[in-house]
Amino acid sequence: MLVLGLVTTTAAVYAEDVVVAKGALLQAADGRSLGAIQKVAGDGSASVILEGKIYVVPASTISTKDGKLVTSLKKWDIINRK
């Protein structure tokens, strides 16, 4: 069976070949760890805690590289997003 689009469960969001799940580790574009994903929204965006605050990383920036979740943003970009 072929399903196109997003399939949402309570624990993870699947977008194409990328699985964004609560508790998964997320890396920044420069390879540094951003920490564990705290929450996944219905659109696949991930919430992470950086410097004591919660920030949302857009799903459109998240992919996998070498089996790891990676955002195309750097920590500075996430903290300074408007």
N, C-alpha and C positions, 0 to 999 in steps of 0.2 A: 504494500500500500504506500502511495506517495502522498505526503502532506506538505503543502506549501504554506509559508508564512510562519507565524509564531505559535507555539504550543505552550500554554502556561500551566504550571503545577504550583502547589504551595511552596515547594522548596527550590525550584529552579525555573529558568526561562531558557528555551532552546531557540536559537536563531541561526538558521543554516547549520553549520558544523560547530558553532560556538555554544557551549553550555555555561551560563552564568548562574552560579549557585551560592547561596548563603554559606559562609564559612570558607569558600575557596579563596586562595591567595591571589592578589592582583599585583602585577608589576607595572611600573611606569615605563614610558618610552625609552628612558635611559638605562633600563634594566634594574633599577632599584625597586625594592619591595615597598608597596603601599600598605600592605597588611591584608587582613581578612575582610571579605565582603560581609557587611552587617545585614544588608537587606537588598532584595531584588524587586524592582518595580515591574508591573505588568508589561512595560515596554522594553524590559531587559536592562534598564539602567541599574547601576550598582551603587550602593551607599557604602562609603568607607569612612573610618575615623582617622583624621589627620590633625595633629597638633591639638587634640582634645575637642575637635569639632567634627560634625558629620558633613560630608560632601558627597554630591551625586556625580558619578562618572557616566556620561551618556553611552548608551548601548552602541551607538554608531561608531564609537572610538575603541570598542573592545573586540579583540580577536585572540586567536591562539598562536603561539610561537613555541615550537619545541615542546608541545604539550602543556604549556603554561598560559594562563590568562594574562593578556597584555593590553594596556590602553595606549593609544597613540599620543597621549598627553603626558607631560612631565608633572611632578608634584606641584611645582610652581604654577603651572597652567590650571590645574584643578582648583587650587586654593584661590587663585585670582580670577576665576570665571565669573562673569556677570550674568 
